[in-house]
Amino acid sequence: MMMCPAAKMASLIGRPRDHSCDEAIHKAALSVLSEVGYDRTTIEAIAQRAQVGKATIYRRFKNKGEILLSAMRDHAVCRIPHIDHGNLRGDLIALISEHVKILKGPEGELMMNLFSIAHRDPELGKLLTQNSPIETDREASEVFERARARGEISEKANIEFLSQVVPSIITHRIFITQQSVNQNFIEQIVDELLIPSLQK
């Protein structure tokens, strides 16, 4: 079995982990999944496609579910740009818009496929419950921190609760009711739900 160059170097000098192998594994996992589906995706197939040993994968991930969630989060995070419009409303609209773009893209479709499988795969279901496939916490935290510093958010605001509610609304609208999530709807969420709740 071939090793990615970073893994070869790491084995020689004892360096623990290199992200170039993570990227190769992520790409391989998504590629295999798109070809054969979740049930037929195996660690062996991912390792072969990534040109790494199975041991390299198992040092990083416990199972294929962890690999796929990591891959989705990695790709989604890379596409979320730094957001700073200088005001809470502009930042929230931009943040939600980026989240919607991801949900409407390949990661969103994959996420819904995984959720549909989770009811018969308890291990995958647990992973999805404990780990959001789309990680926006970092950028959202910065948005809220800046807004607090500007005095735009009440000290009593339940940010954690709102951070759970909004993605649920958007996900339900896109995948369950299949209604439009356009700019007007995003602004409605911000103006009628988020800002009033954050400032009261």
N, C-alpha and C positions, 0 to 999 in steps of 0.2 A: 504494500500500500504506500502510495506517495504521501509525503508530508508537505504542507505549505511551508514556504521558506522561513517564515517566522517561527514555526514550530520546530523546524530543524535547528535553528539558531538557539532557541530556548532550551532544547534538549542538550545542547553542547555547553552552554554557559550557566544553566540552572535557573534561568529567568522564568517566573511562574506562568505568565499568561500574556498572550499578545492578541490585540484586537483584530488583526488581519485575519486570524483564524476564525474569530467570532463572525466576522463579515462573510467569510467563505461558507461557514456552516449555515448562517441565516439565509443566504441566497440559495444554497442547495436545498434547504428545507422547504422554502416557498416554492421552488421550482418543482420538487418532487410532489408536493401537495397538489399543485395545480394540475399535474399530469395524472395522478392516480387516486386522489382523494385522501381524506384523513385516515380512514381505516387501513388502507394499504400502504400508507407512509410508514417506513421503518427507520430505525437508527442506522441499520446497515446501508440502506439506500441513500440516506443523507450523507453518511460517511464516504461512500463511494463517489457521490456527485461532488462533494467538497474536496475530495482527494486528501482526506485525513483519516487517521485511525479511529476506531470506535472509542478507544481509551481517551483520545483527545476530546471527544464529545462528552463522554461520561464524567470527565473532570469538570466540565462546565454545567452540564444539565442532567437532571435525573431521568427525563423521558422526552418524548417527541412533543408533548404539549408545552413543556417549558421552552423548548427550542422555538416553537412557532410563536408563542407569546413574546418571547424576547426579540424575535425577528420583526414582528409587527410593531412593537414599541420602538425599536431602533430606527426603523424606516420612518415611522410617524414623527418621532422627535426630530429627526434630521430635516423634516419639511416644515417645522414650525419656526418661523423667523422670530427674531427678537421684536417685541412689541412695545412701543412707547410713543403714544400720541400726545402725551402731556396732560391727559385728562381721563377720568375713569370711564366715561361713556365711550370715548373713542377706543380705548384699550379693550373694553369688554366686547364691543362689536367686532374688533379685529380678532380677538382670541376665539370667540365663538365661530366666526367665519372660517378660521383655519381648522377648527375641530370638524365643522361640517364638510369641508373639502376632503378631509381624511375619511370620514364616514362614507362619503359618496364615491370614494376611490376603491382600489383593490383591497386595501386593508379593511375597509368597512364591510365589504362583501364577505371577506374571509372571516371576520369577527362574527358575523351573523351565522355563517356556516358552522363555526366552532360552537356557538351557543346552541344551535339546533342539535348538535351531536352530544352536548354535555349531559342531556337528560339520561342517556344510556351509557355514559362514561363518567362515573363519579369522580375519578381522579382529575379529568379535564374540567369537570364542573367546579371542583374545589379551586383549581388554579384560576379559573375565570372569575370566581367570586372574590378571591384574595388579591388579584392583580388585574388592574385595568389594562386591556390591550393597547389603549391609546393613552400615552402619558403626557398630560398637559400640566401636571402639578407645578413643575418648576417655573414655567412662564406665568402661570396664574398667580403663584405666590409672589412673584416680582410685581405683577400688576397691582395686587392688593396692598403690598407693602408700600409702593409708591403712592397709592391712593390714600392710605392712612397718613403718610407723611404730609400730604397736601390737605388733610382734613376733610376728605371726601367720603370717608366711611366712619360710621358710628362705632364706638368701642364695644357696643353690645351686639353688633351684627354677627349673625351665625354663618360665617363664611363656609365652614365645612359642610353644613346642611345644603346651602345653595349650590355648592360645587358638585353635590350629588344629584340635586334635582334637575338642574339645567341639562346635563348630558342625557339624563333619562328622558326628558321631554323631547329632545332632538332625536334620540335614537328611536323612540316610539313613533315619532312622526315620519321618519324616513323609512323605517323597515316594517312597521306594523300597519299603520294607517296609510302609508305611502302618500302622504300629503307633501306639498311643496315646503321646503325650508329655504326661502329666498331672503333677500336683504330686508324686506319689510318685516318678515316674521322675526328675524334676528333682532332688529331694532325694537320690535314690540316686546320681546323677552327682556331686553336691556331696560327699556323705558318703563314698562309696566310691572315687571317682576323684580329684576335685580337691583336697580338703583333705589327704588322705594324701600326695598327690604334691607339694603346695605346702609341706608341713611337714617332709618327710624330708630 
